[in-house]
Amino acid sequence: MPRISKRKSLRQKRTVLFNRKGTPCGKVANEMQSYIGVLARRKIPIIRPTWKQVTQEEKDKIWLRVQGPFVLGPENKKMVLTSAASKWREFKSRLTTNYIVPFKDNSDMLQFPPDDYGFIRPDHWTEFVAKRTSKTFYCMLYI
């Protein structure tokens, strides 16, 4: 992401190429997808139950930030936000699988967000862990 930050500060935009199906492709598209993942993880709180509960303001911020370093038309907004939604859900799933389930019987290990994700607010982590360790959540997983 340092390259993207540098380009943003220099106001240099890279053009994203799309194939015939409208799918982004190539090196710039891969950079953009990585950037979308970073934004989704960092800008959308993990305490939102679903993507539908993410505010329009939060979604618009992601769209605007992606437009900073990349040339995209308004027709690409849905693709960017769909990608962000998917990456955000994957992130929450990865947190659950790697940092909650293995320690569900050891509350000391669940007190603080993982060191790898220092941007997660402690109060959000506590709420997220409570939801992900609840009987209701586990019942949904195994039905």
N, CA, C and O atoms as a GROMACS GRO file, in nm:
protein
  572
    1MET      N    1   0.079  -0.121   0.000
    1MET     CA    2   0.000   0.000   0.000
    1MET      C    3   0.084   0.128   0.000
    1MET      O    4   0.031   0.234  -0.032
    2PRO      N    5   0.212   0.123   0.035
    2PRO     CA    6   0.290   0.247   0.029
    2PRO      C    7   0.293   0.310  -0.110
    2PRO      O    8   0.292   0.432  -0.123
    3ARG      N    9   0.296   0.225  -0.215
    3ARG     CA   10   0.295   0.279  -0.352
    3ARG      C   11   0.167   0.356  -0.379
    3ARG      O   12   0.170   0.462  -0.441
    4ILE      N   13   0.056   0.302  -0.333
    4ILE     CA   14  -0.072   0.367  -0.356
    4ILE      C   15  -0.078   0.498  -0.279
    4ILE      O   16  -0.126   0.598  -0.331
    5SER      N   17  -0.030   0.498  -0.155
    5SER     CA   18  -0.029   0.621  -0.075
    5SER      C   19   0.057   0.728  -0.141
    5SER      O   20   0.019   0.845  -0.144
    6LYS      N   21   0.170   0.688  -0.193
    6LYS     CA   22   0.259   0.783  -0.259
    6LYS      C   23   0.192   0.842  -0.383
    6LYS      O   24   0.196   0.964  -0.404
    7ARG      N   25   0.130   0.757  -0.464
    7ARG     CA   26   0.061   0.806  -0.583
    7ARG      C   27  -0.052   0.901  -0.546
    7ARG      O   28  -0.074   1.002  -0.613
    8LYS      N   29  -0.126   0.868  -0.438
    8LYS     CA   30  -0.234   0.956  -0.394
    8LYS      C   31  -0.180   1.092  -0.357
    8LYS      O   32  -0.236   1.194  -0.395
    9SER      N   33  -0.069   1.094  -0.281
    9SER     CA   34  -0.013   1.223  -0.238
    9SER      C   35   0.039   1.304  -0.357
    9SER      O   36   0.038   1.427  -0.354
   10LEU      N   37   0.084   1.235  -0.462
   10LEU     CA   38   0.132   1.303  -0.583
   10LEU      C   39   0.018   1.327  -0.683
   10LEU      O   40   0.040   1.382  -0.791
   11ARG      N   41  -0.100   1.286  -0.645
   11ARG     CA   42  -0.219   1.298  -0.730
   11ARG      C   43  -0.201   1.228  -0.865
   11ARG      O   44  -0.244   1.277  -0.969
   12GLN      N   45  -0.138   1.112  -0.859
   12GLN     CA   46  -0.120   1.030  -0.979
   12GLN      C   47  -0.219   0.915  -0.973
   12GLN      O   48  -0.225   0.841  -0.874
   13LYS      N   49  -0.296   0.901  -1.079
   13LYS     CA   50  -0.396   0.795  -1.083
   13LYS      C   51  -0.356   0.691  -1.187
   13LYS      O   52  -0.301   0.724  -1.292
   14ARG      N   53  -0.385   0.566  -1.155
   14ARG     CA   54  -0.361   0.456  -1.248
   14ARG      C   55  -0.495   0.411  -1.305
   14ARG      O   56  -0.596   0.407  -1.234
   15THR      N   57  -0.495   0.379  -1.431
   15THR     CA   58  -0.617   0.336  -1.498
   15THR      C   59  -0.636   0.186  -1.480
   15THR      O   60  -0.544   0.107  -1.505
   16VAL      N   61  -0.754   0.148  -1.438
   16VAL     CA   62  -0.789   0.007  -1.419
   16VAL      C   63  -0.844  -0.045  -1.552
   16VAL      O   64  -0.935   0.015  -1.610
   17LEU      N   65  -0.790  -0.156  -1.598
   17LEU     CA   66  -0.838  -0.219  -1.720
   17LEU      C   67  -0.947  -0.321  -1.687
   17LEU      O   68  -0.945  -0.384  -1.582
   18PHE      N   69  -1.041  -0.335  -1.779
   18PHE     CA   70  -1.151  -0.430  -1.762
   18PHE      C   71  -1.158  -0.522  -1.883
   18PHE      O   72  -1.132  -0.479  -1.995
   19ASN      N   73  -1.194  -0.648  -1.860
   19ASN     CA   74  -1.211  -0.740  -1.972
   19ASN      C   75  -1.350  -0.721  -2.033
   19ASN      O   76  -1.424  -0.632  -1.992
   20ARG      N   77  -1.383  -0.803  -2.131
   20ARG     CA   78  -1.512  -0.790  -2.202
   20ARG      C   79  -1.632  -0.808  -2.110
   20ARG      O   80  -1.739  -0.754  -2.136
   21LYS      N   81  -1.613  -0.884  -2.005
   21LYS     CA   82  -1.723  -0.908  -1.911
   21LYS      C   83  -1.736  -0.796  -1.808
   21LYS      O   84  -1.828  -0.798  -1.726
   22GLY      N   85  -1.645  -0.698  -1.812
   22GLY     CA   86  -1.650  -0.589  -1.717
   22GLY      C   87  -1.578  -0.617  -1.588
   22GLY      O   88  -1.594  -0.543  -1.490
   23THR      N   89  -1.499  -0.723  -1.586
   23THR     CA   90  -1.423  -0.760  -1.467
   23THR      C   91  -1.287  -0.692  -1.472
   23THR      O   92  -1.219  -0.696  -1.575
   24PRO      N   93  -1.245  -0.628  -1.362
   24PRO     CA   94  -1.113  -0.565  -1.362
   24PRO      C   95  -1.004  -0.670  -1.380
   24PRO      O   96  -1.014  -0.781  -1.326
   25CYS      N   97  -0.900  -0.636  -1.456
   25CYS     CA   98  -0.793  -0.731  -1.480
   25CYS      C   99  -0.658  -0.659  -1.488
   25CYS      O  100  -0.652  -0.539  -1.513
   26GLY      N  101  -0.553  -0.735  -1.465
   26GLY     CA  102  -0.419  -0.680  -1.474
   26GLY      C  103  -0.362  -0.638  -1.340
   26GLY      O  104  -0.427  -0.648  -1.236
   27LYS      N  105  -0.238  -0.589  -1.346
   27LYS     CA  106  -0.164  -0.551  -1.225
   27LYS      C  107  -0.234  -0.438  -1.148
   27LYS      O  108  -0.244  -0.443  -1.026
   28VAL      N  109  -0.281  -0.338  -1.219
   28VAL     CA  110  -0.347  -0.225  -1.152
   28VAL      C  111  -0.476  -0.272  -1.084
   28VAL      O  112  -0.509  -0.226  -0.975
   29ALA      N  113  -0.547  -0.362  -1.150
   29ALA     CA  114  -0.670  -0.417  -1.090
   29ALA      C  115  -0.638  -0.493  -0.962
   29ALA      O  116  -0.712  -0.483  -0.864
   30ASN      N  117  -0.528  -0.568  -0.963
   30ASN     CA  118  -0.489  -0.641  -0.841
   30ASN      C  119  -0.454  -0.544  -0.729
   30ASN      O  120  -0.492  -0.567  -0.614
   31GLU      N  121  -0.383  -0.436  -0.762
   31GLU     CA  122  -0.352  -0.333  -0.661
   31GLU      C  123  -0.480  -0.274  -0.605
   31GLU      O  124  -0.495  -0.255  -0.484
   32MET      N  125  -0.574  -0.244  -0.696
   32MET     CA  126  -0.701  -0.184  -0.653
   32MET      C  127  -0.775  -0.280  -0.559
   32MET      O  128  -0.828  -0.237  -0.457
   33GLN      N  129  -0.779  -0.408  -0.594
   33GLN     CA  130  -0.850  -0.505  -0.510
   33GLN      C  131  -0.786  -0.514  -0.372
   33GLN      O  132  -0.857  -0.523  -0.271
   34SER      N  133  -0.654  -0.511  -0.366
   34SER     CA  134  -0.585  -0.512  -0.236
   34SER      C  135  -0.621  -0.388  -0.156
   34SER      O  136  -0.646  -0.396  -0.036
   35TYR      N  137  -0.623  -0.275  -0.223
   35TYR     CA  138  -0.656  -0.149  -0.157
   35TYR      C  139  -0.800  -0.151  -0.104
   35TYR      O  140  -0.826  -0.105   0.007
   36ILE      N  141  -0.891  -0.205  -0.183
   36ILE     CA  142  -1.030  -0.218  -0.139
   36ILE      C  143  -1.037  -0.302  -0.012
   36ILE      O  144  -1.110  -0.268   0.081
   37GLY      N  145  -0.960  -0.410  -0.007
   37GLY     CA  146  -0.957  -0.495   0.112
   37GLY      C  147  -0.908  -0.421   0.235
   37GLY      O  148  -0.965  -0.435   0.343
   38VAL      N  149  -0.803  -0.343   0.218
   38VAL     CA  150  -0.749  -0.264   0.330
   38VAL      C  151  -0.855  -0.165   0.379
   38VAL      O  152  -0.878  -0.151   0.499
   39LEU      N  153  -0.918  -0.096   0.285
   39LEU     CA  154  -1.020   0.002   0.324
   39LEU      C  155  -1.137  -0.065   0.396
   39LEU      O  156  -1.185  -0.014   0.497
   40ALA      N  157  -1.182  -0.178   0.344
   40ALA     CA  158  -1.295  -0.248   0.407
   40ALA      C  159  -1.261  -0.290   0.550
   40ALA      O  160  -1.342  -0.273   0.641
   41ARG      N  161  -1.139  -0.343   0.568
   41ARG     CA  162  -1.099  -0.387   0.703
   41ARG      C  163  -1.086  -0.268   0.798
   41ARG      O  164  -1.127  -0.276   0.913
   42ARG      N  165  -1.030  -0.160   0.751
   42ARG     CA  166  -0.997  -0.048   0.839
   42ARG      C  167  -1.112   0.050   0.859
   42ARG      O  168  -1.118   0.115   0.963
   43LYS      N  169  -1.200   0.063   0.763
   43LYS     CA  170  -1.302   0.168   0.768
   43LYS      C  171  -1.440   0.121   0.809
   43LYS      O  172  -1.524   0.201   0.849
   44ILE      N  173  -1.466  -0.009   0.798
   44ILE     CA  174  -1.598  -0.060   0.836
   44ILE      C  175  -1.586  -0.136   0.966
   44ILE      O  176  -1.514  -0.236   0.973
   45PRO      N  177  -1.654  -0.091   1.070
   45PRO     CA  178  -1.644  -0.158   1.200
   45PRO      C  179  -1.690  -0.304   1.194
   45PRO      O  180  -1.787  -0.338   1.127
   46ILE      N  181  -1.618  -0.388   1.265
   46ILE     CA  182  -1.652  -0.530   1.268
   46ILE      C  183  -1.780  -0.558   1.347
   46ILE      O  184  -1.831  -0.670   1.345
   47ILE      N  185  -1.831  -0.458   1.415
   47ILE     CA  186  -1.953  -0.479   1.495
   47ILE      C  187  -2.080  -0.467   1.411
   47ILE      O  188  -2.189  -0.497   1.460
   48ARG      N  189  -2.068  -0.424   1.286
   48ARG     CA  190  -2.186  -0.421   1.201
   48ARG      C  191  -2.225  -0.568   1.175
   48ARG      O  192  -2.140  -0.647   1.134
   49PRO      N  193  -2.352  -0.603   1.198
   49PRO     CA  194  -2.391  -0.743   1.180
   49PRO      C  195  -2.379  -0.791   1.035
   49PRO      O  196  -2.330  -0.901   1.009
   50THR      N  197  -2.422  -0.708   0.941
   50THR     CA  198  -2.417  -0.744   0.799
   50THR      C  199  -2.381  -0.621   0.718
   50THR      O  200  -2.381  -0.509   0.769
   51TRP      N  201  -2.350  -0.644   0.591
   51TRP     CA  202  -2.316  -0.532   0.502
   51TRP      C  203  -2.434  -0.436   0.488
   51TRP      O  204  -2.414  -0.317   0.466
   52LYS      N  205  -2.557  -0.487   0.499
   52LYS     CA  206  -2.674  -0.400   0.489
   52LYS      C  207  -2.677  -0.296   0.602
   52LYS      O  208  -2.735  -0.189   0.586
   53GLN      N  209  -2.615  -0.328   0.716
   53GLN     CA  210  -2.612  -0.233   0.828
   53GLN      C  211  -2.496  -0.134   0.817
   53GLN      O  212  -2.485  -0.043   0.900
   54VAL      N  213  -2.411  -0.149   0.718
   54VAL     CA  214  -2.305  -0.050   0.694
   54VAL      C  215  -2.373   0.074   0.638
   54VAL      O  216  -2.454   0.064   0.545
   55THR      N  217  -2.340   0.189   0.693
   55THR     CA  218  -2.409   0.311   0.650
   55THR      C  219  -2.370   0.350   0.508
   55THR      O  220  -2.262   0.314   0.460
   56GLN      N  221  -2.458   0.422   0.443
   56GLN     CA  222  -2.428   0.470   0.308
   56GLN      C  223  -2.308   0.563   0.311
   56GLN      O  224  -2.228   0.565   0.217
   57GLU      N  225  -2.294   0.638   0.418
   57GLU     CA  226  -2.178   0.728   0.433
   57GLU      C  227  -2.047   0.647   0.435
   57GLU      O  228  -1.949   0.686   0.371
   58GLU      N  229  -2.046   0.535   0.507
   58GLU     CA  230  -1.926   0.451   0.512
   58GLU      C  231  -1.895   0.390   0.375
   58GLU      O  232  -1.780   0.384   0.333
   59LYS      N  233  -1.999   0.347   0.305
   59LYS     CA  234  -1.981   0.291   0.171
   59LYS      C  235  -1.930   0.398   0.075
   59LYS      O  236  -1.840   0.373  -0.006
   60ASP      N  237  -1.987   0.518   0.084
   60ASP     CA  238  -1.944   0.628  -0.004
   60ASP      C  239  -1.799   0.667   0.022
   60ASP      O  240  -1.727   0.703  -0.072
   61LYS      N  241  -1.755   0.659   0.147
   61LYS     CA  242  -1.615   0.690   0.178
   61LYS      C  243  -1.521   0.591   0.112
   61LYS      O  244  -1.416   0.630   0.061
   62ILE      N  245  -1.558   0.465   0.112
   62ILE     CA  246  -1.474   0.365   0.044
   62ILE      C  247  -1.468   0.397  -0.105
   62ILE      O  248  -1.359   0.397  -0.164
   63TRP      N  249  -1.582   0.423  -0.166
   63TRP     CA  250  -1.587   0.456  -0.308
   63TRP      C  251  -1.498   0.577  -0.339
   63TRP      O  252  -1.421   0.575  -0.434
   64LEU      N  253  -1.510   0.681  -0.260
   64LEU     CA  254  -1.429   0.802  -0.283
   64LEU      C  255  -1.281   0.774  -0.266
   64LEU      O  256  -1.199   0.824  -0.344
   65ARG      N  257  -1.245   0.697  -0.166
   65ARG     CA  258  -1.103   0.666  -0.143
   65ARG      C  259  -1.045   0.581  -0.255
   65ARG      O  260  -0.928   0.597  -0.289
   66VAL      N  261  -1.123   0.491  -0.311
   66VAL     CA  262  -1.074   0.409  -0.421
   66VAL      C  263  -1.054   0.496  -0.546
   66VAL      O  264  -0.964   0.470  -0.626
   67GLN      N  265  -1.137   0.596  -0.562
   67GLN     CA  266  -1.123   0.685  -0.677
   67GLN      C  267  -1.000   0.775  -0.667
   67GLN      O  268  -0.955   0.830  -0.768
   68GLY      N  269  -0.944   0.790  -0.547
   68GLY     CA  270  -0.825   0.873  -0.532
   68GLY      C  271  -0.707   0.826  -0.615
   68GLY      O  272  -0.655   0.902  -0.696
   69PRO      N  273  -0.664   0.700  -0.598
   69PRO     CA  274  -0.547   0.652  -0.673
   69PRO      C  275  -0.580   0.579  -0.804
   69PRO      O  276  -0.490   0.541  -0.879
   70PHE      N  277  -0.710   0.559  -0.833
   70PHE     CA  278  -0.747   0.482  -0.952
   70PHE      C  279  -0.850   0.556  -1.036
   70PHE      O  280  -0.938   0.624  -0.983
   71VAL      N  281  -0.838   0.542  -1.168
   71VAL     CA  282  -0.935   0.600  -1.261
   71VAL      C  283  -1.048   0.500  -1.278
   71VAL      O  284  -1.030   0.391  -1.332
   72LEU      N  285  -1.165   0.540  -1.230
   72LEU     CA  286  -1.285   0.455  -1.239
   72LEU      C  287  -1.404   0.543  -1.273
   72LEU      O  288  -1.412   0.658  -1.230
   73GLY      N  289  -1.497   0.487  -1.349
   73GLY     CA  290  -1.619   0.560  -1.380
   73GLY      C  291  -1.728   0.526  -1.281
   73GLY      O  292  -1.717   0.429  -1.206
   74PRO      N  293  -1.834   0.605  -1.281
   74PRO     CA  294  -1.945   0.580  -1.188
   74PRO      C  295  -2.007   0.441  -1.206
   74PRO      O  296  -2.066   0.386  -1.113
   75GLU      N  297  -1.993   0.385  -1.325
   75GLU     CA  298  -2.046   0.251  -1.351
   75GLU      C  299  -1.970   0.143  -1.274
   75GLU      O  300  -2.015   0.028  -1.267
   76ASN      N  301  -1.855   0.178  -1.216
   76ASN     CA  302  -1.774   0.082  -1.142
   76ASN      C  303  -1.801   0.084  -0.991
   76ASN      O  304  -1.744   0.004  -0.917
   77LYS      N  305  -1.886   0.173  -0.946
   77LYS     CA  306  -1.912   0.185  -0.802
   77LYS      C  307  -1.969   0.056  -0.744
   77LYS      O  308  -1.925   0.012  -0.638
   78LYS      N  309  -2.064  -0.004  -0.812
   78LYS     CA  310  -2.125  -0.127  -0.759
   78LYS      C  311  -2.020  -0.237  -0.746
   78LYS      O  312  -2.018  -0.309  -0.646
   79MET      N  313  -1.931  -0.250  -0.845
   79MET     CA  314  -1.826  -0.351  -0.841
   79MET      C  315  -1.733  -0.327  -0.722
   79MET      O  316  -1.696  -0.422  -0.652
   80VAL      N  317  -1.695  -0.202  -0.699
   80VAL     CA  318  -1.606  -0.169  -0.587
   80VAL      C  319  -1.671  -0.203  -0.454
   80VAL      O  320  -1.608  -0.263  -0.367
   81LEU      N  321  -1.797  -0.165  -0.438
   81LEU     CA  322  -1.865  -0.189  -0.310
   81LEU      C  323  -1.898  -0.337  -0.290
   81LEU      O  324  -1.898  -0.385  -0.176
   82THR      N  325  -1.925  -0.409  -0.397
   82THR     CA  326  -1.947  -0.553  -0.386
   82THR      C  327  -1.818  -0.621  -0.342
   82THR      O  328  -1.820  -0.712  -0.258
   83SER      N  329  -1.707  -0.577  -0.398
   83SER     CA  330  -1.577  -0.632  -0.360
   83SER      C  331  -1.547  -0.599  -0.214
   83SER      O  332  -1.498  -0.685  -0.140
   84ALA      N  333  -1.575  -0.476  -0.173
   84ALA     CA  334  -1.552  -0.435  -0.034
   84ALA      C  335  -1.636  -0.520   0.061
   84ALA      O  336  -1.586  -0.564   0.165
   85ALA      N  337  -1.760  -0.544   0.026
   85ALA     CA  338  -1.849  -0.625   0.110
   85ALA      C  339  -1.794  -0.766   0.127
   85ALA      O  340  -1.792  -0.820   0.238
   86SER      N  341  -1.750  -0.823   0.019
   86SER     CA  342  -1.695  -0.959   0.023
   86SER      C  343  -1.568  -0.964   0.107
   86SER      O  344  -1.552  -1.055   0.189
   87LYS      N  345  -1.480  -0.870   0.088
   87LYS     CA  346  -1.354  -0.868   0.162
   87LYS      C  347  -1.379  -0.843   0.311
   87LYS      O  348  -1.308  -0.898   0.396
   88TRP      N  349  -1.477  -0.760   0.344
   88TRP     CA  350  -1.512  -0.732   0.482
   88TRP      C  351  -1.568  -0.857   0.551
   88TRP      O  352  -1.531  -0.887   0.665
   89ARG      N  353  -1.656  -0.929   0.482
   89ARG     CA  354  -1.711  -1.054   0.539
   89ARG      C  355  -1.600  -1.158   0.558
   89ARG      O  356  -1.596  -1.228   0.659
   90GLU      N  357  -1.511  -1.167   0.460
   90GLU     CA  358  -1.398  -1.261   0.471
   90GLU      C  359  -1.310  -1.226   0.590
   90GLU      O  360  -1.262  -1.315   0.661
   91PHE      N  361  -1.290  -1.097   0.613
   91PHE     CA  362  -1.208  -1.052   0.726
   91PHE      C  363  -1.273  -1.094   0.858
   91PHE      O  364  -1.205  -1.147   0.946
   92LYS      N  365  -1.402  -1.070   0.871
   92LYS     CA  366  -1.472  -1.109   0.994
   92LYS      C  367  -1.467  -1.260   1.014
   92LYS      O  368  -1.451  -1.308   1.126
   93SER      N  369  -1.481  -1.334   0.907
   93SER     CA  370  -1.473  -1.480   0.915
   93SER      C  371  -1.332  -1.524   0.957
   93SER      O  372  -1.318  -1.614   1.040
   94ARG      N  373  -1.230  -1.461   0.901
   94ARG     CA  374  -1.091  -1.494   0.936
   94ARG      C  375  -1.064  -1.462   1.082
   94ARG      O  376  -0.997  -1.539   1.150
   95LEU      N  377  -1.116  -1.349   1.131
   95LEU     CA  378  -1.100  -1.316   1.273
   95LEU      C  379  -1.163  -1.424   1.360
   95LEU      O  380  -1.104  -1.469   1.459
   96THR      N  381  -1.282  -1.466   1.322
   96THR     CA  382  -1.353  -1.569   1.400
   96THR      C  383  -1.278  -1.701   1.398
   96THR      O  384  -1.258  -1.764   1.502
   97THR      N  385  -1.237  -1.742   1.280
   97THR     CA  386  -1.170  -1.872   1.263
   97THR      C  387  -1.033  -1.878   1.329
   97THR      O  388  -0.998  -1.977   1.392
   98ASN      N  389  -0.956  -1.770   1.313
   98ASN     CA  390  -0.817  -1.773   1.360
   98ASN      C  391  -0.794  -1.716   1.500
   98ASN      O  392  -0.698  -1.754   1.566
   99TYR      N  393  -0.882  -1.627   1.545
   99TYR     CA  394  -0.854  -1.558   1.671
   99TYR      C  395  -0.962  -1.575   1.778
   99TYR      O  396  -0.941  -1.535   1.892
  100ILE      N  397  -1.075  -1.635   1.742
  100ILE     CA  398  -1.181  -1.653   1.842
  100ILE      C  399  -1.207  -1.800   1.870
  100ILE      O  400  -1.198  -1.845   1.984
  101VAL      N  401  -1.240  -1.876   1.768
  101VAL     CA  402  -1.274  -2.017   1.787
  101VAL      C  403  -1.164  -2.095   1.859
  101VAL      O  404  -1.194  -2.170   1.952
  102PRO      N  405  -1.036  -2.079   1.822
  102PRO     CA  406  -0.933  -2.156   1.892
  102PRO      C  407  -0.919  -2.122   2.041
  102PRO      O  408  -0.865  -2.200   2.119
  103PHE      N  409  -0.969  -2.005   2.079
  103PHE     CA  410  -0.952  -1.959   2.217
  103PHE      C  411  -1.086  -1.940   2.289
  103PHE      O  412  -1.092  -1.872   2.391
  104LYS      N  413  -1.191  -2.000   2.237
  104LYS     CA  414  -1.323  -1.976   2.296
  104LYS      C  415  -1.333  -2.021   2.441
  104LYS      O  416  -1.420  -1.973   2.514
  105ASP      N  417  -1.246  -2.112   2.483
  105ASP     CA  418  -1.246  -2.157   2.622
  105ASP      C  419  -1.140  -2.089   2.706
  105ASP      O  420  -1.117  -2.128   2.821
  106ASN      N  421  -1.077  -1.987   2.651
  106ASN     CA  422  -0.972  -1.915   2.722
  106ASN      C  423  -0.999  -1.765   2.708
  106ASN      O  424  -0.944  -1.699   2.620
  107SER      N  425  -1.083  -1.712   2.795
  107SER     CA  426  -1.126  -1.573   2.784
  107SER      C  427  -1.011  -1.472   2.793
  107SER      O  428  -1.022  -1.362   2.740
  108ASP      N  429  -0.902  -1.510   2.858
  108ASP     CA  430  -0.786  -1.420   2.866
  108ASP      C  431  -0.730  -1.390   2.727
  108ASP      O  432  -0.684  -1.279   2.700
  109MET      N  433  -0.735  -1.489   2.639
  109MET     CA  434  -0.681  -1.472   2.504
  109MET      C  435  -0.774  -1.390   2.415
  109MET      O  436  -0.736  -1.348   2.306
  110LEU      N  437  -0.895  -1.367   2.462
  110LEU     CA  438  -0.994  -1.294   2.382
  110LEU      C  439  -1.016  -1.152   2.430
  110LEU      O  440  -1.104  -1.082   2.380
  111GLN      N  441  -0.938  -1.108   2.527
  111GLN     CA  442  -0.959  -0.976   2.586
  111GLN      C  443  -0.926  -0.862   2.493
  111GLN      O  444  -0.990  -0.757   2.499
  112PHE      N  445  -0.825  -0.879   2.407
  112PHE     CA  446  -0.777  -0.769   2.324
  112PHE      C  447  -0.774  -0.809   2.178
  112PHE      O  448  -0.761  -0.927   2.145
  113PRO      N  449  -0.788  -0.711   2.089
  113PRO     CA  450  -0.777  -0.743   1.945
  113PRO      C  451  -0.641  -0.803   1.914
  113PRO      O  452  -0.543  -0.776   1.984
  114PRO      N  453  -0.633  -0.884   1.810
  114PRO     CA  454  -0.504  -0.943   1.771
  114PRO      C  455  -0.402  -0.833   1.739
  114PRO      O  456  -0.438  -0.728   1.685
  115ASP      N  457  -0.278  -0.858   1.773
  115ASP     CA  458  -0.172  -0.761   1.746
  115ASP      C  459  -0.163  -0.723   1.599
  115ASP      O  460  -0.128  -0.610   1.566
  116ASP      N  461  -0.194  -0.816   1.512
  116ASP     CA  462  -0.189  -0.791   1.368
  116ASP      C  463  -0.290  -0.687   1.323
  116ASP      O  464  -0.277  -0.629   1.216
  117TYR      N  465  -0.390  -0.664   1.404
  117TYR     CA  466  -0.499  -0.573   1.366
  117TYR      C  467  -0.519  -0.465   1.472
  117TYR      O  468  -0.626  -0.454   1.532
  118GLY      N  469  -0.416  -0.388   1.493
  118GLY     CA  470  -0.418  -0.284   1.595
  118GLY      C  471  -0.520  -0.175   1.570
  118GLY      O  472  -0.549  -0.096   1.660
  119PHE      N  473  -0.575  -0.169   1.450
  119PHE     CA  474  -0.675  -0.067   1.418
  119PHE      C  475  -0.813  -0.102   1.472
  119PHE      O  476  -0.902  -0.017   1.472
  120ILE      N  477  -0.832  -0.227   1.519
  120ILE     CA  478  -0.962  -0.265   1.574
  120ILE      C  479  -0.976  -0.204   1.713
  120ILE      O  480  -0.892  -0.225   1.801
  121ARG      N  481  -1.083  -0.129   1.731
  121ARG     CA  482  -1.106  -0.067   1.861
  121ARG      C  483  -1.134  -0.176   1.966
  121ARG      O  484  -1.207  -0.270   1.939
  122PRO      N  485  -1.076  -0.162   2.086
  122PRO     CA  486  -1.098  -0.263   2.191
  122PRO      C  487  -1.246  -0.286   2.223
  122PRO      O  488  -1.287  -0.400   2.245
  123ASP      N  489  -1.326  -0.180   2.227
  123ASP     CA  490  -1.469  -0.198   2.257
  123ASP      C  491  -1.539  -0.273   2.144
  123ASP      O  492  -1.632  -0.350   2.169
  124HIS      N  493  -1.496  -0.250   2.019
  124HIS     CA  494  -1.554  -0.324   1.908
  124HIS      C  495  -1.514  -0.471   1.915
  124HIS      O  496  -1.595  -0.560   1.888
  125TRP      N  497  -1.389  -0.496   1.953
  125TRP     CA  498  -1.341  -0.634   1.965
  125TRP      C  499  -1.422  -0.709   2.072
  125TRP      O  500  -1.465  -0.822   2.050
  126THR      N  501  -1.443  -0.646   2.185
  126THR     CA  502  -1.518  -0.708   2.294
  126THR      C  503  -1.659  -0.743   2.248
  126THR      O  504  -1.708  -0.853   2.274
  127GLU      N  505  -1.724  -0.650   2.180
  127GLU     CA  506  -1.860  -0.676   2.130
  127GLU      C  507  -1.860  -0.786   2.023
  127GLU      O  508  -1.947  -0.873   2.023
  128PHE      N  509  -1.763  -0.782   1.934
  128PHE     CA  510  -1.751  -0.882   1.827
  128PHE      C  511  -1.731  -1.021   1.887
  128PHE      O  512  -1.797  -1.117   1.847
  129VAL      N  513  -1.640  -1.032   1.983
  129VAL     CA  514  -1.613  -1.160   2.049
  129VAL      C  515  -1.739  -1.211   2.118
  129VAL      O  516  -1.772  -1.330   2.109
  130ALA      N  517  -1.810  -1.123   2.187
  130ALA     CA  518  -1.932  -1.164   2.257
  130ALA      C  519  -2.034  -1.221   2.158
  130ALA      O  520  -2.099  -1.322   2.186
  131LYS      N  521  -2.048  -1.155   2.044
  131LYS     CA  522  -2.143  -1.205   1.944
  131LYS      C  523  -2.097  -1.337   1.885
  131LYS      O  524  -2.177  -1.428   1.866
  132ARG      N  525  -1.968  -1.348   1.857
  132ARG     CA  526  -1.916  -1.467   1.791
  132ARG      C  527  -1.903  -1.587   1.885
  132ARG      O  528  -1.888  -1.700   1.839
  133THR      N  529  -1.908  -1.564   2.014
  133THR     CA  530  -1.902  -1.675   2.109
  133THR      C  531  -2.038  -1.705   2.170
  133THR      O  532  -2.051  -1.792   2.256
  134SER      N  533  -2.140  -1.634   2.125
  134SER     CA  534  -2.274  -1.656   2.179
  134SER      C  535  -2.332  -1.788   2.127
  134SER      O  536  -2.294  -1.835   2.020
  135LYS      N  537  -2.423  -1.844   2.202
  135LYS     CA  538  -2.489  -1.968   2.161
  135LYS      C  539  -2.569  -1.945   2.033
  135LYS      O  540  -2.576  -2.034   1.948
  136THR      N  541  -2.627  -1.829   2.020
  136THR     CA  542  -2.704  -1.797   1.900
  136THR      C  543  -2.617  -1.805   1.776
  136THR      O  544  -2.658  -1.860   1.674
  137PHE      N  545  -2.497  -1.749   1.784
  137PHE     CA  546  -2.406  -1.751   1.669
  137PHE      C  547  -2.365  -1.894   1.635
  137PHE      O  548  -2.365  -1.932   1.518
  138TYR      N  549  -2.331  -1.973   1.735
  138TYR     CA  550  -2.288  -2.110   1.710
  138TYR      C  551  -2.403  -2.195   1.658
  138TYR      O  552  -2.382  -2.285   1.577
  139CYS      N  553  -2.523  -2.168   1.702
  139CYS     CA  554  -2.638  -2.241   1.650
  139CYS      C  555  -2.657  -2.212   1.502
  139CYS      O  556  -2.690  -2.302   1.424
  140MET      N  557  -2.636  -2.087   1.462
  140MET     CA  558  -2.648  -2.049   1.321
  140MET      C  559  -2.543  -2.120   1.237
  140MET      O  560  -2.570  -2.155   1.122
  141LEU      N  561  -2.425  -2.141   1.292
  141LEU     CA  562  -2.317  -2.206   1.217
  141LEU      C  563  -2.348  -2.352   1.188
  141LEU      O  564  -2.313  -2.403   1.081
  142TYR      N  565  -2.412  -2.418   1.281
  142TYR     CA  566  -2.426  -2.562   1.270
  142TYR      C  567  -2.568  -2.607   1.233
  142TYR      O  568  -2.601  -2.725   1.247
  143ILE      N  569  -2.649  -2.516   1.188
  143ILE     CA  570  -2.785  -2.556   1.145
  143ILE      C  571  -2.783  -2.585   0.997
  143ILE      O  572  -2.886  -2.619   0.940
   0.00000   0.00000   0.00000
